[in-house]
Amino acid sequence: MSDATDQDAPSGRSNEQMLSYWITLVDSLLTGRVNESLAEHGLTRAQWQLMNALTERPQTTEELGGSLTPAAAGSEEGPRTVEEHLDELVESGWLVAEGELYTLTSTGRTAGERVAAVVEELRAEITQGISEEQYRVVVESLQTIAGNLGYQRG
């Protein structure tokens, strides 16, 4: 397949057969479901990723910025920068800033554990009917495709 868009699909191939069609569709559905689920708990996807990173240890704004996936960084309405997301989490009482370091509060840790259980249920729902081997192959294939397109993991 030489063309990257569905509009440029070779004749005889429908959109349903095109890799970009399925990747875009699944990304849209997955993003919507994850964002909806997290919003029910007062979090954006970026805030959830920041809180996850802080379960390991206190971190600086710079360190935390590296923990955001491209899907979470700037794809939502509301806060756009790491600092804005962190400020909201501090205002909510889920984080505390100590100098340059951010740390989860006990309230934030409890909320994070509650949301983690919801996210695990969502992951199980999303991957229902897919074996661990099939999941591994899909992820490895997408990583290879991303690398072929120039992505380099930071």
MIDOSE-1310 file (N, C-alpha, C; in nm, 2 decimals, decimal comma, always signed):
residues 154
msda	+0,09/-0,12/+0,00/+0,00/+0,00/+0,00/+0,09/+0,12/+0,00; +0,08/+0,20/-0,10/+0,17/+0,31/-0,12/+0,11/+0,44/-0,07; -0,02/+0,45/-0,06/-0,09/+0,57/-0,02/-0,13/+0,56/+0,13; -0,12/+0,68/+0,20/-0,14/+0,67/+0,34/-0,28/+0,72/+0,38
tdqd	-0,36/+0,76/+0,28/-0,50/+0,81/+0,32/-0,60/+0,72/+0,25; -0,72/+0,72/+0,31/-0,83/+0,64/+0,25/-0,88/+0,70/+0,12; -0,87/+0,83/+0,11/-0,92/+0,89/-0,02/-0,83/+0,85/-0,13; -0,71/+0,81/-0,11/-0,61/+0,77/-0,21/-0,60/+0,62/-0,23
apsg	-0,70/+0,55/-0,17/-0,70/+0,40/-0,17/-0,70/+0,35/-0,32; -0,62/+0,25/-0,34/-0,62/+0,19/-0,48/-0,76/+0,14/-0,51; -0,80/+0,15/-0,64/-0,93/+0,10/-0,67/-0,95/-0,05/-0,63; -1,07/-0,08/-0,59/-1,09/-0,22/-0,55/-1,08/-0,24/-0,40
rsne	-1,03/-0,14/-0,33/-1,01/-0,15/-0,19/-1,11/-0,05/-0,12; -1,18/-0,10/-0,03/-1,28/-0,02/+0,04/-1,21/+0,04/+0,17; -1,27/+0,15/+0,22/-1,22/+0,21/+0,35/-1,20/+0,11/+0,46; -1,30/+0,01/+0,46/-1,29/-0,09/+0,57/-1,17/-0,18/+0,56
qmls	-1,10/-0,18/+0,45/-0,98/-0,26/+0,44/-0,85/-0,18/+0,47; -0,87/-0,05/+0,48/-0,75/+0,03/+0,50/-0,70/+0,04/+0,64; -0,58/+0,03/+0,66/-0,52/+0,04/+0,80/-0,55/+0,17/+0,86; -0,53/+0,28/+0,79/-0,55/+0,41/+0,84/-0,70/+0,43/+0,89
ywit	-0,79/+0,37/+0,82/-0,93/+0,38/+0,85/-0,96/+0,32/+0,99; -0,90/+0,20/+1,01/-0,93/+0,13/+1,14/-0,85/+0,20/+1,25; -0,73/+0,24/+1,23/-0,65/+0,31/+1,33/-0,72/+0,44/+1,38; -0,77/+0,51/+1,28/-0,84/+0,64/+1,31/-0,97/+0,61/+1,39
lvds	-1,05/+0,51/+1,34/-1,17/+0,48/+1,41/-1,15/+0,43/+1,55; -1,06/+0,34/+1,57/-1,03/+0,28/+1,70/-0,98/+0,39/+1,79; -0,89/+0,48/+1,74/-0,84/+0,59/+1,82/-0,95/+0,68/+1,87; -1,04/+0,71/+1,78/-1,15/+0,80/+1,81/-1,24/+0,74/+1,92
lltg	-1,28/+0,61/+1,90/-1,36/+0,54/+1,99/-1,30/+0,53/+2,13; -1,17/+0,49/+2,13/-1,09/+0,47/+2,25/-1,08/+0,60/+2,33; -1,04/+0,70/+2,26/-1,02/+0,83/+2,32/-1,15/+0,88/+2,38; -1,26/+0,87/+2,31/-1,39/+0,91/+2,36/-1,43/+0,84/+2,49
rvne	-1,41/+0,70/+2,49/-1,45/+0,62/+2,60/-1,36/+0,65/+2,72; -1,23/+0,66/+2,70/-1,14/+0,69/+2,81/-1,17/+0,83/+2,87; -1,18/+0,93/+2,78/-1,21/+1,06/+2,83/-1,34/+1,07/+2,91; -1,44/+1,00/+2,86/-1,57/+1,00/+2,92/-1,56/+0,94/+3,06
slae	-1,49/+0,83/+3,07/-1,48/+0,76/+3,20/-1,40/+0,84/+3,30; -1,29/+0,90/+3,25/-1,21/+0,99/+3,35/-1,29/+1,11/+3,39; -1,36/+1,17/+3,30/-1,44/+1,29/+3,33/-1,54/+1,26/+3,44; -1,59/+1,14/+3,45/-1,69/+1,11/+3,55/-1,62/+1,12/+3,69
hglt	-1,49/+1,11/+3,69/-1,41/+1,12/+3,82/-1,34/+1,25/+3,83; -1,37/+1,35/+3,74/-1,32/+1,48/+3,75/-1,18/+1,50/+3,70; -1,14/+1,41/+3,61/-1,00/+1,41/+3,56/-1,00/+1,41/+3,41; -0,89/+1,48/+3,35/-0,86/+1,47/+3,21/-0,77/+1,35/+3,19
raqw	-0,75/+1,31/+3,07/-0,65/+1,20/+3,04/-0,51/+1,24/+3,08; -0,48/+1,37/+3,06/-0,34/+1,42/+3,10/-0,33/+1,41/+3,25; -0,43/+1,46/+3,32/-0,42/+1,45/+3,47/-0,41/+1,31/+3,52; -0,48/+1,22/+3,46/-0,47/+1,08/+3,50/-0,32/+1,03/+3,48
qlmn	-0,26/+1,06/+3,37/-0,13/+1,02/+3,34/-0,03/+1,09/+3,44; -0,05/+1,21/+3,47/+0,04/+1,28/+3,57/+0,03/+1,21/+3,70; -0,10/+1,18/+3,75/-0,11/+1,12/+3,88/-0,05/+0,98/+3,88; -0,06/+0,91/+3,77/+0,00/+0,78/+3,76/+0,16/+0,79/+3,77
alte	+0,21/+0,89/+3,71/+0,36/+0,91/+3,72/+0,40/+0,94/+3,86; +0,31/+1,01/+3,93/+0,34/+1,05/+4,07/+0,33/+0,93/+4,17; +0,27/+0,82/+4,13/+0,26/+0,71/+4,22/+0,39/+0,65/+4,25; +0,48/+0,67/+4,15/+0,62/+0,62/+4,17/+0,70/+0,70/+4,26
rpqt	+0,70/+0,83/+4,25/+0,78/+0,92/+4,33/+0,74/+1,06/+4,30; +0,78/+1,16/+4,39/+0,76/+1,30/+4,36/+0,84/+1,34/+4,24; +0,78/+1,43/+4,16/+0,85/+1,47/+4,03/+0,84/+1,62/+4,01; +0,93/+1,67/+3,92/+0,92/+1,81/+3,88/+0,82/+1,82/+3,76
teel	+0,79/+1,95/+3,73/+0,70/+1,97/+3,61/+0,77/+1,92/+3,49; +0,90/+1,94/+3,48/+0,97/+1,89/+3,36/+0,97/+1,74/+3,35; +0,99/+1,67/+3,46/+0,98/+1,52/+3,45/+0,84/+1,48/+3,42; +0,74/+1,54/+3,48/+0,60/+1,50/+3,45/+0,56/+1,53/+3,31
ggsl	+0,61/+1,63/+3,25/+0,58/+1,66/+3,11/+0,62/+1,55/+3,02; +0,73/+1,47/+3,05/+0,77/+1,36/+2,97/+0,68/+1,24/+2,99; +0,59/+1,24/+3,09/+0,51/+1,13/+3,11/+0,38/+1,13/+3,03; +0,35/+1,24/+2,96/+0,23/+1,25/+2,88/+0,24/+1,19/+2,75
tpaa	+0,14/+1,11/+2,71/+0,14/+1,05/+2,58/+0,09/+1,16/+2,48; +0,12/+1,14/+2,35/+0,07/+1,24/+2,25/-0,08/+1,26/+2,26; -0,15/+1,15/+2,28/-0,30/+1,16/+2,28/-0,35/+1,25/+2,40; -0,28/+1,25/+2,51/-0,32/+1,33/+2,62/-0,27/+1,47/+2,62
agse	-0,16/+1,50/+2,55/-0,10/+1,63/+2,55/-0,17/+1,72/+2,45; -0,26/+1,80/+2,50/-0,32/+1,90/+2,42/-0,44/+1,86/+2,33; -0,50/+1,74/+2,36/-0,61/+1,69/+2,28/-0,74/+1,72/+2,34; -0,74/+1,78/+2,46/-0,87/+1,80/+2,54/-0,90/+1,95/+2,55
egpr	-1,02/+1,98/+2,58/-1,06/+2,12/+2,61/-1,02/+2,14/+2,75; -1,00/+2,26/+2,79/-0,96/+2,29/+2,93/-0,81/+2,32/+2,94; -0,75/+2,27/+3,04/-0,61/+2,29/+3,06/-0,53/+2,24/+2,94; -0,42/+2,32/+2,90/-0,34/+2,28/+2,79/-0,20/+2,25/+2,82
tvee	-0,15/+2,31/+2,93/-0,01/+2,28/+2,96/+0,00/+2,19/+3,08; +0,11/+2,13/+3,10/+0,14/+2,05/+3,22/+0,11/+2,13/+3,35; +0,16/+2,25/+3,35/+0,14/+2,34/+3,46/-0,01/+2,36/+3,50; -0,09/+2,39/+3,39/-0,23/+2,41/+3,41/-0,30/+2,28/+3,47
hlde	-0,26/+2,17/+3,42/-0,32/+2,04/+3,47/-0,27/+2,02/+3,62; -0,15/+2,05/+3,64/-0,10/+2,03/+3,78/-0,17/+2,13/+3,88; -0,19/+2,25/+3,83/-0,26/+2,35/+3,91/-0,40/+2,30/+3,95; -0,47/+2,25/+3,86/-0,60/+2,20/+3,88/-0,60/+2,08/+3,98
lves	-0,50/+2,00/+3,97/-0,49/+1,88/+4,07/-0,45/+1,93/+4,21; -0,37/+2,04/+4,21/-0,34/+2,10/+4,34/-0,46/+2,16/+4,40; -0,54/+2,24/+4,32/-0,66/+2,30/+4,37/-0,76/+2,20/+4,42; -0,76/+2,08/+4,36/-0,85/+1,97/+4,40/-0,81/+1,90/+4,52
gwlv	-0,69/+1,93/+4,57/-0,64/+1,86/+4,69/-0,58/+1,73/+4,66; -0,55/+1,69/+4,53/-0,50/+1,56/+4,50/-0,35/+1,56/+4,49; -0,29/+1,68/+4,47/-0,14/+1,70/+4,47/-0,10/+1,81/+4,56; +0,02/+1,81/+4,60/+0,08/+1,92/+4,67/+0,21/+1,95/+4,61
aege	+0,24/+2,08/+4,60/+0,37/+2,13/+4,54/+0,46/+2,16/+4,66; +0,58/+2,10/+4,66/+0,68/+2,13/+4,76/+0,80/+2,17/+4,69; +0,82/+2,30/+4,68/+0,93/+2,36/+4,60/+0,90/+2,33/+4,45; +0,99/+2,26/+4,39/+0,97/+2,22/+4,24/+0,91/+2,08/+4,23
lytl	+0,89/+2,01/+4,34/+0,84/+1,88/+4,33/+0,69/+1,87/+4,36; +0,62/+1,78/+4,28/+0,48/+1,76/+4,30/+0,47/+1,62/+4,36; +0,38/+1,60/+4,46/+0,35/+1,48/+4,53/+0,21/+1,45/+4,54; +0,16/+1,33/+4,53/+0,02/+1,29/+4,56/-0,01/+1,31/+4,71
tstg	-0,12/+1,37/+4,74/-0,17/+1,37/+4,87/-0,24/+1,24/+4,90; -0,28/+1,21/+5,03/-0,35/+1,09/+5,06/-0,48/+1,09/+4,99; -0,55/+1,20/+4,97/-0,67/+1,21/+4,90/-0,65/+1,18/+4,75; -0,54/+1,23/+4,70/-0,51/+1,20/+4,56/-0,47/+1,05/+4,54
rtag	-0,40/+1,00/+4,63/-0,37/+0,85/+4,62/-0,49/+0,77/+4,62; -0,58/+0,80/+4,71/-0,71/+0,72/+4,73/-0,79/+0,74/+4,60; -0,80/+0,86/+4,55/-0,88/+0,88/+4,43/-0,82/+0,81/+4,31; -0,68/+0,82/+4,31/-0,61/+0,75/+4,20/-0,63/+0,60/+4,20
erva	-0,63/+0,54/+4,32/-0,66/+0,40/+4,33/-0,80/+0,36/+4,28; -0,90/+0,45/+4,32/-1,04/+0,42/+4,27/-1,05/+0,43/+4,12; -0,98/+0,53/+4,06/-0,99/+0,55/+3,92/-0,91/+0,44/+3,85; -0,80/+0,40/+3,91/-0,72/+0,29/+3,85/-0,81/+0,16/+3,83
avve	-0,89/+0,13/+3,93/-0,98/+0,02/+3,92/-1,08/+0,04/+3,81; -1,13/+0,16/+3,79/-1,23/+0,18/+3,68/-1,15/+0,17/+3,54; -1,03/+0,22/+3,54/-0,95/+0,21/+3,41/-0,92/+0,06/+3,38; -0,89/-0,02/+3,48/-0,87/-0,16/+3,45/-0,99/-0,23/+3,40
elra	-1,11/-0,20/+3,46/-1,23/-0,25/+3,41/-1,26/-0,21/+3,26; -1,23/-0,09/+3,23/-1,24/-0,04/+3,09/-1,14/-0,11/+3,00; -1,02/-0,13/+3,04/-0,92/-0,20/+2,96/-0,97/-0,34/+2,93; -1,03/-0,41/+3,03/-1,08/-0,54/+3,01/-1,19/-0,54/+2,91
eitq	-1,28/-0,44/+2,92/-1,39/-0,43/+2,83/-1,35/-0,41/+2,69; -1,25/-0,32/+2,67/-1,20/-0,29/+2,54/-1,13/-0,40/+2,47; -1,06/-0,49/+2,55/-0,98/-0,60/+2,49/-1,05/-0,73/+2,50; -1,18/-0,73/+2,54/-1,26/-0,85/+2,55/-1,25/-0,93/+2,41
gise	-1,23/-1,06/+2,42/-1,22/-1,14/+2,30/-1,09/-1,14/+2,23; -0,99/-1,07/+2,29/-0,85/-1,06/+2,23/-0,76/-1,13/+2,33; -0,69/-1,23/+2,28/-0,59/-1,30/+2,36/-0,47/-1,21/+2,40; -0,40/-1,25/+2,50/-0,28/-1,17/+2,53/-0,18/-1,17/+2,42
eqyr	-0,17/-1,28/+2,35/-0,08/-1,29/+2,23/-0,13/-1,20/+2,12; -0,25/-1,19/+2,09/-0,31/-1,11/+1,99/-0,28/-0,96/+2,02; -0,30/-0,93/+2,15/-0,28/-0,79/+2,20/-0,14/-0,75/+2,18; -0,05/-0,84/+2,22/+0,10/-0,81/+2,21/+0,14/-0,79/+2,06
vvve	+0,08/-0,87/+1,97/+0,12/-0,86/+1,83/+0,06/-0,73/+1,77; -0,06/-0,69/+1,81/-0,11/-0,56/+1,76/-0,02/-0,45/+1,81; +0,01/-0,44/+1,94/+0,09/-0,34/+1,99/+0,23/-0,33/+1,93; +0,30/-0,45/+1,91/+0,43/-0,45/+1,85/+0,42/-0,41/+1,70
slqt	+0,31/-0,45/+1,63/+0,30/-0,41/+1,50/+0,28/-0,25/+1,48; +0,20/-0,20/+1,57/+0,18/-0,05/+1,57/+0,31/+0,02/+1,61; +0,39/-0,03/+1,70/+0,52/+0,03/+1,73/+0,61/+0,02/+1,61; +0,61/-0,09/+1,54/+0,69/-0,10/+1,42/+0,65/+0,01/+1,31
iagn	+0,52/+0,02/+1,29/+0,47/+0,11/+1,20/+0,51/+0,25/+1,24; +0,49/+0,29/+1,37/+0,53/+0,42/+1,41/+0,68/+0,45/+1,39; +0,76/+0,35/+1,41/+0,90/+0,36/+1,39/+0,93/+0,38/+1,24; +0,86/+0,31/+1,16/+0,88/+0,32/+1,01/+0,84/+0,46/+0,96
lgyq	+0,75/+0,52/+1,04/+0,70/+0,66/+1,00/+0,78/+0,77/+1,07; +0,89/+0,73/+1,14/+0,98/+0,83/+1,20/+0,97/+0,85/+1,35; +0,88/+0,78/+1,41/+0,86/+0,80/+1,56/+0,98/+0,74/+1,63; +1,04/+0,82/+1,73/+1,14/+0,77/+1,81/+1,10/+0,80/+1,95
rg	+1,10/+0,69/+2,03/+1,06/+0,70/+2,17/+1,16/+0,78/+2,24; +1,11/+0,88/+2,32/+1,20/+0,97/+2,39/+1,25/+0,91/+2,51
